[in-house]
């Protein structure tokens, strides 16, 4: 009798222990794939950084799912974000990388006029993290008539951009209106790689872009002096560009510096990984933890160094806090920035 009771207890303990040790997240992701949707064209920095991260991230997620990278360019990632937050699956098998302008969507309505085409609530998005804190830089081709930022005040330079409202349009626009730079902006290119090709063909003479677009996608340009970086748009100078001034430094008044600093804060989340609001909390937590682990993974860090990526992660929790701070910014600063980035009206 005693023996039977002991066997029964052992059997119960085994079942209870198995239940206690079960991992519903691992059970869900086992044998599945996560589709990571890049809100930009192939060949640019968003594509490069996305692939570098997700190639290592799966092994840190319970159940070790695979990743599939796809692209959905259009309207500075608005097309991708509308898809991610509406028709895409909300079970944790879809994730996106969006343009960092999304950080300013609530105060400035940058993705569409008045926010009418934004089919999601930015304040409810689930942030995973950003592997780099990386501002845009303004670069010009070596034959362009500008060796310093001051030259842009007297010599016209033609820049390429993707969509009106994206950083590679908005930042040059700010320079023309705030600092009297003579910049013509040609928009409509599908992705960063198309702007590179247009530069080589002589259609345009430069671009505003995230630095890895040069150091990784076109390392020979940067290495061989085929391009000049004239200004950077972060809150401080990057380690890689200690001699290039920030736009904040070049600004002439405190008002201008305040506006530029407000706008530049979004670059802390330069490559935002994001999931839809409806994804179950325990799966979001697992994806966040996997992202954080990837940022410390020696294999990932080795690949990042090879690609010229200066890893400086910004966590999902930090991104949530930044969104809140930007949304709570003083109204007069927001209104001034909105005035300066208002897009020109079509004739």
C-alpha positions as YAML, in Angstrom:
chain: A
units: angstrom
residues:
- id: 1
  name: UNK
  ca: [0.00, 0.00, 0.00]
- id: 2
  name: UNK
  ca: [2.79, 2.37, 0.99]
- id: 3
  name: UNK
  ca: [4.60, 1.55, -2.25]
- id: 4
  name: UNK
  ca: [1.49, 2.32, -4.28]
- id: 5
  name: UNK
  ca: [1.02, 5.63, -2.50]
- id: 6
  name: UNK
  ca: [4.65, 6.62, -3.13]
- id: 7
  name: UNK
  ca: [4.31, 5.76, -6.82]
- id: 8
  name: UNK
  ca: [1.10, 7.76, -7.05]
- id: 9
  name: UNK
  ca: [2.73, 10.75, -5.35]
- id: 10
  name: UNK
  ca: [5.76, 10.53, -7.63]
- id: 11
  name: UNK
  ca: [3.49, 10.38, -10.67]
- id: 12
  name: UNK
  ca: [1.52, 13.42, -9.46]
- id: 13
  name: UNK
  ca: [4.71, 15.32, -8.67]
- id: 14
  name: UNK
  ca: [6.05, 14.55, -12.13]
- id: 15
  name: UNK
  ca: [2.87, 15.81, -13.78]
- id: 16
  name: UNK
  ca: [2.79, 18.91, -11.60]
- id: 17
  name: UNK
  ca: [6.45, 19.61, -12.26]
- id: 18
  name: UNK
  ca: [5.98, 19.21, -15.99]
- id: 19
  name: UNK
  ca: [3.06, 21.62, -15.90]
- id: 20
  name: UNK
  ca: [5.01, 24.12, -13.81]
- id: 21
  name: UNK
  ca: [7.99, 23.95, -16.17]
- id: 22
  name: UNK
  ca: [5.92, 24.33, -19.34]
- id: 23
  name: UNK
  ca: [6.70, 27.53, -21.24]
- id: 24
  name: UNK
  ca: [3.68, 28.79, -23.21]
- id: 25
  name: UNK
  ca: [5.86, 31.24, -25.13]
- id: 26
  name: UNK
  ca: [8.23, 28.48, -26.21]
- id: 27
  name: UNK
  ca: [5.29, 26.24, -27.08]
- id: 28
  name: UNK
  ca: [3.81, 29.01, -29.24]
- id: 29
  name: UNK
  ca: [7.00, 29.92, -31.13]
- id: 30
  name: UNK
  ca: [8.34, 26.38, -31.64]
- id: 31
  name: UNK
  ca: [8.31, 25.60, -35.35]
- id: 32
  name: UNK
  ca: [7.04, 29.08, -36.30]
- id: 33
  name: UNK
  ca: [8.53, 32.03, -38.17]
- id: 34
  name: UNK
  ca: [8.37, 35.72, -37.31]
- id: 35
  name: UNK
  ca: [7.94, 38.06, -40.26]
- id: 36
  name: UNK
  ca: [10.02, 41.19, -39.74]
- id: 37
  name: UNK
  ca: [8.74, 43.95, -42.01]
- id: 38
  name: UNK
  ca: [11.17, 46.75, -42.84]
- id: 39
  name: UNK
  ca: [9.39, 50.03, -43.56]
- id: 40
  name: UNK
  ca: [11.92, 50.97, -46.26]
- id: 41
  name: UNK
  ca: [13.36, 49.61, -49.48]
- id: 42
  name: UNK
  ca: [16.00, 46.91, -49.72]
- id: 43
  name: UNK
  ca: [19.68, 47.83, -49.65]
- id: 44
  name: UNK
  ca: [19.62, 50.72, -47.18]
- id: 45
  name: UNK
  ca: [20.56, 51.00, -43.52]
- id: 46
  name: UNK
  ca: [17.16, 49.87, -42.21]
- id: 47
  name: UNK
  ca: [17.47, 46.66, -44.22]
- id: 48
  name: UNK
  ca: [21.08, 46.14, -43.18]
- id: 49
  name: UNK
  ca: [20.46, 46.69, -39.47]
- id: 50
  name: UNK
  ca: [17.29, 44.57, -39.48]
- id: 51
  name: UNK
  ca: [19.03, 41.60, -41.01]
- id: 52
  name: UNK
  ca: [22.02, 41.92, -38.67]
- id: 53
  name: UNK
  ca: [19.76, 41.83, -35.60]
- id: 54
  name: UNK
  ca: [17.23, 39.14, -36.58]
- id: 55
  name: UNK
  ca: [19.93, 36.78, -37.86]
- id: 56
  name: UNK
  ca: [20.93, 36.35, -34.20]
- id: 57
  name: UNK
  ca: [17.73, 37.16, -32.33]
- id: 58
  name: UNK
  ca: [15.82, 33.93, -32.94]
- id: 59
  name: UNK
  ca: [18.13, 31.83, -30.79]
- id: 60
  name: UNK
  ca: [17.31, 34.04, -27.78]
- id: 61
  name: UNK
  ca: [13.53, 33.61, -28.13]
- id: 62
  name: UNK
  ca: [11.89, 30.64, -26.37]
- id: 63
  name: UNK
  ca: [11.02, 28.10, -29.05]
- id: 64
  name: UNK
  ca: [13.76, 29.49, -31.36]
- id: 65
  name: UNK
  ca: [11.56, 30.71, -34.23]
- id: 66
  name: UNK
  ca: [13.02, 31.62, -37.60]
- id: 67
  name: UNK
  ca: [12.83, 35.15, -39.01]
- id: 68
  name: UNK
  ca: [11.67, 36.17, -42.47]
- id: 69
  name: UNK
  ca: [12.62, 39.71, -43.57]
- id: 70
  name: UNK
  ca: [10.29, 41.52, -45.96]
- id: 71
  name: UNK
  ca: [10.04, 45.13, -47.13]
- id: 72
  name: UNK
  ca: [7.16, 47.56, -47.37]
- id: 73
  name: UNK
  ca: [8.44, 50.96, -48.44]
- id: 74
  name: UNK
  ca: [6.19, 53.98, -48.69]
- id: 75
  name: UNK
  ca: [5.44, 57.29, -46.98]
- id: 76
  name: UNK
  ca: [8.31, 57.11, -44.46]
- id: 77
  name: UNK
  ca: [7.19, 53.72, -43.11]
- id: 78
  name: UNK
  ca: [3.51, 54.71, -42.84]
- id: 79
  name: UNK
  ca: [2.45, 51.96, -45.26]
- id: 80
  name: UNK
  ca: [4.28, 49.35, -43.18]
- id: 81
  name: UNK
  ca: [2.94, 50.64, -39.85]
- id: 82
  name: UNK
  ca: [-0.65, 50.69, -41.11]
- id: 83
  name: UNK
  ca: [-0.20, 47.10, -42.26]
- id: 84
  name: UNK
  ca: [1.51, 45.93, -39.06]
- id: 85
  name: UNK
  ca: [-1.20, 47.39, -36.84]
- id: 86
  name: UNK
  ca: [-4.20, 46.37, -38.95]
- id: 87
  name: UNK
  ca: [-4.22, 43.36, -41.34]
- id: 88
  name: UNK
  ca: [-0.98, 41.74, -40.05]
- id: 89
  name: UNK
  ca: [-1.19, 38.97, -37.45]
- id: 90
  name: UNK
  ca: [-1.36, 40.14, -33.84]
- id: 91
  name: UNK
  ca: [-0.17, 36.88, -32.28]
- id: 92
  name: UNK
  ca: [3.52, 37.78, -32.07]
- id: 93
  name: UNK
  ca: [4.57, 36.47, -35.48]
- id: 94
  name: UNK
  ca: [4.86, 39.95, -37.03]
- id: 95
  name: UNK
  ca: [7.29, 42.70, -36.10]
- id: 96
  name: UNK
  ca: [8.38, 45.86, -37.90]
- id: 97
  name: UNK
  ca: [11.14, 48.43, -38.16]
- id: 98
  name: UNK
  ca: [9.79, 51.92, -38.72]
- id: 99
  name: UNK
  ca: [11.18, 55.34, -39.48]
- id: 100
  name: UNK
  ca: [12.04, 57.14, -36.20]
- id: 101
  name: UNK
  ca: [9.72, 59.98, -37.21]
- id: 102
  name: UNK
  ca: [7.01, 57.88, -35.60]
- id: 103
  name: UNK
  ca: [8.31, 59.17, -32.26]
- id: 104
  name: UNK
  ca: [7.05, 62.63, -33.21]
- id: 105
  name: UNK
  ca: [3.75, 61.56, -34.75]
- id: 106
  name: UNK
  ca: [1.47, 62.56, -31.87]
- id: 107
  name: UNK
  ca: [2.84, 66.10, -31.36]
- id: 108
  name: UNK
  ca: [3.71, 66.90, -35.00]
- id: 109
  name: UNK
  ca: [1.58, 64.62, -37.24]
- id: 110
  name: UNK
  ca: [4.55, 64.04, -39.54]
- id: 111
  name: UNK
  ca: [3.50, 60.83, -41.28]
- id: 112
  name: UNK
  ca: [0.46, 62.39, -42.95]
- id: 113
  name: UNK
  ca: [-1.20, 65.81, -43.00]
- id: 114
  name: UNK
  ca: [-3.22, 66.11, -39.82]
- id: 115
  name: UNK
  ca: [-2.60, 62.44, -39.05]
- id: 116
  name: UNK
  ca: [-5.56, 61.41, -41.19]
- id: 117
  name: UNK
  ca: [-3.79, 58.46, -42.86]
- id: 118
  name: UNK
  ca: [-2.34, 57.11, -39.60]
- id: 119
  name: UNK
  ca: [-4.46, 54.07, -38.73]
- id: 120
  name: UNK
  ca: [-2.96, 53.39, -35.30]
- id: 121
  name: UNK
  ca: [-2.36, 55.01, -31.90]
- id: 122
  name: UNK
  ca: [1.36, 55.70, -31.43]
- id: 123
  name: UNK
  ca: [0.99, 55.81, -27.65]
- id: 124
  name: UNK
  ca: [-0.23, 52.19, -27.59]
- id: 125
  name: UNK
  ca: [2.49, 50.62, -29.73]
- id: 126
  name: UNK
  ca: [4.72, 47.99, -28.13]
- id: 127
  name: UNK
  ca: [8.37, 48.97, -28.47]
- id: 128
  name: UNK
  ca: [11.05, 46.29, -28.62]
- id: 129
  name: UNK
  ca: [14.23, 48.36, -28.83]
- id: 130
  name: UNK
  ca: [16.68, 50.12, -31.12]
- id: 131
  name: UNK
  ca: [20.21, 48.72, -31.64]
- id: 132
  name: UNK
  ca: [21.72, 52.13, -32.35]
- id: 133
  name: UNK
  ca: [21.21, 55.72, -31.31]
- id: 134
  name: UNK
  ca: [22.09, 57.24, -34.65]
- id: 135
  name: UNK
  ca: [21.21, 60.66, -36.03]
- id: 136
  name: UNK
  ca: [21.03, 61.64, -39.66]
- id: 137
  name: UNK
  ca: [23.94, 63.41, -41.32]
- id: 138
  name: UNK
  ca: [23.97, 65.65, -44.37]
- id: 139
  name: UNK
  ca: [26.49, 64.40, -46.91]
- id: 140
  name: UNK
  ca: [27.43, 65.66, -50.37]
- id: 141
  name: UNK
  ca: [29.30, 64.12, -53.28]
- id: 142
  name: UNK
  ca: [32.93, 65.12, -53.60]
- id: 143
  name: UNK
  ca: [32.23, 67.20, -56.73]
- id: 144
  name: UNK
  ca: [29.44, 69.23, -55.06]
- id: 145
  name: UNK
  ca: [30.27, 72.94, -54.55]
- id: 146
  name: UNK
  ca: [30.36, 72.65, -50.75]
- id: 147
  name: UNK
  ca: [33.23, 71.69, -48.47]
- id: 148
  name: UNK
  ca: [31.69, 73.09, -45.28]
- id: 149
  name: UNK
  ca: [28.22, 73.92, -44.07]
- id: 150
  name: UNK
  ca: [28.89, 77.63, -44.68]
- id: 151
  name: UNK
  ca: [29.33, 76.88, -48.39]
- id: 152
  name: UNK
  ca: [25.68, 75.77, -48.50]
- id: 153
  name: UNK
  ca: [24.64, 79.33, -47.79]
- id: 154
  name: UNK
  ca: [26.11, 80.56, -51.08]
- id: 155
  name: UNK
  ca: [26.22, 77.50, -53.37]
- id: 156
  name: UNK
  ca: [23.14, 75.51, -54.35]
- id: 157
  name: UNK
  ca: [23.25, 71.75, -53.85]
- id: 158
  name: UNK
  ca: [20.62, 69.23, -55.08]
- id: 159
  name: UNK
  ca: [19.68, 66.52, -52.58]
- id: 160
  name: UNK
  ca: [17.71, 63.33, -53.12]
- id: 161
  name: UNK
  ca: [14.96, 62.13, -50.78]
- id: 162
  name: UNK
  ca: [12.37, 59.38, -50.60]
- id: 163
  name: UNK
  ca: [9.05, 60.80, -49.40]
- id: 164
  name: UNK
  ca: [7.98, 64.27, -48.35]
- id: 165
  name: UNK
  ca: [7.77, 64.07, -44.56]
- id: 166
  name: UNK
  ca: [10.71, 61.70, -44.14]
- id: 167
  name: UNK
  ca: [13.92, 62.83, -42.47]
- id: 168
  name: UNK
  ca: [15.82, 62.97, -45.74]
- id: 169
  name: UNK
  ca: [13.31, 65.63, -46.81]
- id: 170
  name: UNK
  ca: [12.49, 67.33, -43.51]
- id: 171
  name: UNK
  ca: [16.03, 67.89, -42.24]
- id: 172
  name: UNK
  ca: [17.28, 69.64, -45.41]
- id: 173
  name: UNK
  ca: [14.03, 71.65, -45.37]
- id: 174
  name: UNK
  ca: [14.81, 72.80, -41.82]
- id: 175
  name: UNK
  ca: [18.29, 73.89, -42.93]
- id: 176
  name: UNK
  ca: [16.87, 75.95, -45.80]
- id: 177
  name: UNK
  ca: [14.30, 77.69, -43.59]
- id: 178
  name: UNK
  ca: [16.21, 78.00, -40.34]
- id: 179
  name: UNK
  ca: [19.77, 78.55, -41.55]
- id: 180
  name: UNK
  ca: [19.35, 79.84, -45.11]
- id: 181
  name: UNK
  ca: [21.04, 76.87, -46.77]
- id: 182
  name: UNK
  ca: [20.58, 76.73, -50.55]
- id: 183
  name: UNK
  ca: [19.25, 73.20, -50.96]
- id: 184
  name: UNK
  ca: [16.98, 71.86, -53.69]
- id: 185
  name: UNK
  ca: [15.26, 68.65, -52.58]
- id: 186
  name: UNK
  ca: [14.17, 66.08, -55.16]
- id: 187
  name: UNK
  ca: [11.75, 63.57, -53.63]
- id: 188
  name: UNK
  ca: [10.21, 60.36, -54.94]
- id: 189
  name: UNK
  ca: [13.09, 57.88, -54.79]
- id: 190
  name: UNK
  ca: [11.94, 54.49, -53.55]
- id: 191
  name: UNK
  ca: [14.83, 53.87, -51.20]
- id: 192
  name: UNK
  ca: [18.28, 54.93, -50.10]
- id: 193
  name: UNK
  ca: [19.99, 52.73, -52.67]
- id: 194
  name: UNK
  ca: [18.15, 54.55, -55.46]
- id: 195
  name: UNK
  ca: [19.51, 57.85, -54.14]
- id: 196
  name: UNK
  ca: [23.03, 56.41, -54.16]
- id: 197
  name: UNK
  ca: [22.60, 55.41, -57.80]
- id: 198
  name: UNK
  ca: [21.16, 58.84, -58.65]
- id: 199
  name: UNK
  ca: [24.21, 60.46, -57.04]
- id: 200
  name: UNK
  ca: [26.60, 58.38, -59.14]
- id: 201
  name: UNK
  ca: [24.62, 59.35, -62.25]
- id: 202
  name: UNK
  ca: [24.81, 63.04, -61.37]
- id: 203
  name: UNK
  ca: [21.06, 63.46, -60.88]
- id: 204
  name: UNK
  ca: [21.55, 64.65, -57.30]
- id: 205
  name: UNK
  ca: [24.58, 65.73, -55.26]
- id: 206
  name: UNK
  ca: [23.87, 64.34, -51.81]
- id: 207
  name: UNK
  ca: [21.35, 63.31, -49.22]
- id: 208
  name: UNK
  ca: [20.44, 63.37, -45.55]
- id: 209
  name: UNK
  ca: [20.81, 59.83, -44.22]
- id: 210
  name: UNK
  ca: [21.73, 57.72, -41.24]
- id: 211
  name: UNK
  ca: [25.50, 57.29, -41.14]
- id: 212
  name: UNK
  ca: [25.56, 53.47, -41.69]
- id: 213
  name: UNK
  ca: [24.06, 54.11, -45.12]
- id: 214
  name: UNK
  ca: [27.53, 55.36, -45.97]
- id: 215
  name: UNK
  ca: [29.80, 53.35, -43.70]
- id: 216
  name: UNK
  ca: [28.12, 50.01, -44.40]
- id: 217
  name: UNK
  ca: [26.19, 50.24, -47.66]
- id: 218
  name: UNK
  ca: [28.88, 52.31, -49.41]
- id: 219
  name: UNK
  ca: [32.07, 51.86, -47.35]
- id: 220
  name: UNK
  ca: [34.34, 52.80, -50.26]
- id: 221
  name: UNK
  ca: [32.65, 56.20, -50.57]
- id: 222
  name: UNK
  ca: [33.37, 57.07, -46.97]
- id: 223
  name: UNK
  ca: [36.84, 55.47, -46.97]
- id: 224
  name: UNK
  ca: [38.01, 57.01, -50.25]
- id: 225
  name: UNK
  ca: [36.69, 60.52, -49.62]
- id: 226
  name: UNK
  ca: [34.01, 60.37, -52.31]
- id: 227
  name: UNK
  ca: [31.58, 62.07, -49.93]
- id: 228
  name: UNK
  ca: [31.81, 64.89, -47.39]
- id: 229
  name: UNK
  ca: [29.70, 65.00, -44.23]
- id: 230
  name: UNK
  ca: [28.85, 68.65, -43.55]
- id: 231
  name: UNK
  ca: [26.49, 68.55, -40.57]
- id: 232
  name: UNK
  ca: [24.95, 66.02, -38.17]
- id: 233
  name: UNK
  ca: [21.53, 66.27, -36.56]
- id: 234
  name: UNK
  ca: [21.93, 64.58, -33.18]
- id: 235
  name: UNK
  ca: [21.95, 66.25, -29.76]
- id: 236
  name: UNK
  ca: [25.74, 65.78, -29.63]
- id: 237
  name: UNK
  ca: [28.57, 64.83, -31.97]
- id: 238
  name: UNK
  ca: [28.96, 61.15, -32.80]
- id: 239
  name: UNK
  ca: [32.16, 59.35, -31.90]
- id: 240
  name: UNK
  ca: [32.77, 58.59, -35.58]
- id: 241
  name: UNK
  ca: [32.44, 62.27, -36.59]
- id: 242
  name: UNK
  ca: [34.14, 64.33, -33.86]
- id: 243
  name: UNK
  ca: [35.00, 67.18, -36.28]
- id: 244
  name: UNK
  ca: [31.56, 67.57, -37.89]
- id: 245
  name: UNK
  ca: [29.31, 70.16, -36.18]
- id: 246
  name: UNK
  ca: [25.75, 69.45, -35.14]
- id: 247
  name: UNK
  ca: [22.91, 71.60, -36.43]
- id: 248
  name: UNK
  ca: [22.31, 72.65, -32.80]
- id: 249
  name: UNK
  ca: [25.83, 74.05, -32.63]
- id: 250
  name: UNK
  ca: [25.34, 75.96, -35.87]
- id: 251
  name: UNK
  ca: [22.04, 77.50, -34.79]
- id: 252
  name: UNK
  ca: [22.17, 81.24, -34.07]
- id: 253
  name: UNK
  ca: [19.49, 81.63, -31.40]
- id: 254
  name: UNK
  ca: [18.28, 79.78, -28.30]
- id: 255
  name: UNK
  ca: [14.89, 79.36, -29.96]
- id: 256
  name: UNK
  ca: [16.48, 77.57, -32.90]
- id: 257
  name: UNK
  ca: [18.59, 75.39, -30.62]
- id: 258
  name: UNK
  ca: [15.51, 74.40, -28.59]
- id: 259
  name: UNK
  ca: [13.62, 73.41, -31.74]
- id: 260
  name: UNK
  ca: [16.50, 71.37, -33.13]
- id: 261
  name: UNK
  ca: [17.10, 69.64, -29.80]
- id: 262
  name: UNK
  ca: [13.43, 68.65, -29.55]
- id: 263
  name: UNK
  ca: [13.48, 67.19, -33.07]
- id: 264
  name: UNK
  ca: [16.83, 65.44, -32.57]
- id: 265
  name: UNK
  ca: [15.74, 63.46, -29.51]
- id: 266
  name: UNK
  ca: [13.95, 60.91, -31.67]
- id: 267
  name: UNK
  ca: [17.32, 59.76, -33.01]
- id: 268
  name: UNK
  ca: [17.85, 57.95, -29.72]
- id: 269
  name: UNK
  ca: [15.55, 55.35, -31.29]
- id: 270
  name: UNK
  ca: [17.10, 55.49, -34.74]
- id: 271
  name: UNK
  ca: [16.08, 51.94, -35.76]
- id: 272
  name: UNK
  ca: [12.82, 51.25, -33.90]
- id: 273
  name: UNK
  ca: [11.71, 47.61, -33.64]
- id: 274
  name: UNK
  ca: [7.99, 47.57, -32.85]
- id: 275
  name: UNK
  ca: [4.98, 45.26, -32.46]
- id: 276
  name: UNK
  ca: [1.24, 45.95, -32.62]
- id: 277
  name: UNK
  ca: [-0.70, 46.86, -29.45]
- id: 278
  name: UNK
  ca: [-2.72, 43.63, -29.46]
- id: 279
  name: UNK
  ca: [0.24, 41.21, -29.27]
- id: 280
  name: UNK
  ca: [0.01, 39.26, -25.98]
- id: 281
  name: UNK
  ca: [2.10, 40.79, -23.22]
- id: 282
  name: UNK
  ca: [4.09, 37.63, -22.40]
- id: 283
  name: UNK
  ca: [5.20, 37.30, -26.04]
- id: 284
  name: UNK
  ca: [6.20, 40.96, -26.22]
- id: 285
  name: UNK
  ca: [8.20, 40.50, -23.01]
- id: 286
  name: UNK
  ca: [9.98, 37.48, -24.52]
- id: 287
  name: UNK
  ca: [10.79, 39.38, -27.72]
- id: 288
  name: UNK
  ca: [12.10, 42.35, -25.71]
- id: 289
  name: UNK
  ca: [14.29, 40.06, -23.61]
- id: 290
  name: UNK
  ca: [15.59, 38.40, -26.76]
- id: 291
  name: UNK
  ca: [16.40, 41.78, -28.30]
- id: 292
  name: UNK
  ca: [18.30, 42.83, -25.16]
- id: 293
  name: UNK
  ca: [20.21, 39.52, -25.14]
- id: 294
  name: UNK
  ca: [21.09, 39.94, -28.82]
- id: 295
  name: UNK
  ca: [22.64, 43.34, -28.07]
- id: 296
  name: UNK
  ca: [25.14, 41.52, -25.80]
- id: 297
  name: UNK
  ca: [25.64, 38.49, -28.03]
- id: 298
  name: UNK
  ca: [29.35, 38.24, -29.02]
- id: 299
  name: UNK
  ca: [28.45, 36.79, -32.42]
- id: 300
  name: UNK
  ca: [26.09, 39.69, -33.16]
- id: 301
  name: UNK
  ca: [28.61, 42.27, -31.93]
- id: 302
  name: UNK
  ca: [31.27, 40.75, -34.17]
- id: 303
  name: UNK
  ca: [28.96, 40.97, -37.19]
- id: 304
  name: UNK
  ca: [28.02, 44.54, -36.28]
- id: 305
  name: UNK
  ca: [31.67, 45.57, -36.11]
- id: 306
  name: UNK
  ca: [32.31, 43.99, -39.50]
- id: 307
  name: UNK
  ca: [29.37, 45.96, -40.93]
- id: 308
  name: UNK
  ca: [30.54, 49.23, -39.38]
- id: 309
  name: UNK
  ca: [27.61, 49.47, -36.93]
- id: 310
  name: UNK
  ca: [28.41, 51.28, -33.70]
- id: 311
  name: UNK
  ca: [26.02, 49.38, -31.40]
- id: 312
  name: UNK
  ca: [24.51, 51.65, -28.74]
- id: 313
  name: UNK
  ca: [21.16, 50.08, -27.79]
- id: 314
  name: UNK
  ca: [18.04, 51.87, -26.58]
- id: 315
  name: UNK
  ca: [15.61, 49.55, -24.81]
- id: 316
  name: UNK
  ca: [11.87, 49.17, -25.35]
- id: 317
  name: UNK
  ca: [11.20, 50.69, -21.94]
- id: 318
  name: UNK
  ca: [13.39, 53.69, -22.79]
- id: 319
  name: UNK
  ca: [11.53, 54.11, -26.06]
- id: 320
  name: UNK
  ca: [8.19, 54.15, -24.22]
- id: 321
  name: UNK
  ca: [9.50, 56.86, -21.91]
- id: 322
  name: UNK
  ca: [10.86, 58.93, -24.79]
- id: 323
  name: UNK
  ca: [7.50, 58.83, -26.60]
- id: 324
  name: UNK
  ca: [5.81, 60.08, -23.43]
- id: 325
  name: UNK
  ca: [8.34, 62.91, -22.96]
- id: 326
  name: UNK
  ca: [8.00, 64.05, -26.57]
- id: 327
  name: UNK
  ca: [4.22, 64.00, -26.29]
- id: 328
  name: UNK
  ca: [4.45, 66.12, -23.11]
- id: 329
  name: UNK
  ca: [6.88, 68.67, -24.61]
- id: 330
  name: UNK
  ca: [6.07, 72.40, -24.15]
- id: 331
  name: UNK
  ca: [3.43, 73.41, -26.66]
- id: 332
  name: UNK
  ca: [5.28, 76.51, -27.84]
- id: 333
  name: UNK
  ca: [8.31, 74.39, -28.86]
- id: 334
  name: UNK
  ca: [6.08, 71.92, -30.69]
- id: 335
  name: UNK
  ca: [4.25, 74.72, -32.50]
- id: 336
  name: UNK
  ca: [7.50, 76.35, -33.63]
- id: 337
  name: UNK
  ca: [8.88, 73.07, -34.97]
- id: 338
  name: UNK
  ca: [5.57, 72.38, -36.73]
- id: 339
  name: UNK
  ca: [5.75, 75.75, -38.43]
- id: 340
  name: UNK
  ca: [9.28, 75.19, -39.70]
- id: 341
  name: UNK
  ca: [8.66, 71.70, -41.07]
- id: 342
  name: UNK
  ca: [5.34, 72.52, -42.76]
- id: 343
  name: UNK
  ca: [5.58, 71.13, -46.25]
- id: 344
  name: UNK
  ca: [5.44, 73.51, -49.21]
- id: 345
  name: UNK
  ca: [2.06, 73.72, -50.87]
- id: 346
  name: UNK
  ca: [1.72, 72.41, -54.42]
- id: 347
  name: UNK
  ca: [0.77, 74.87, -57.11]
...
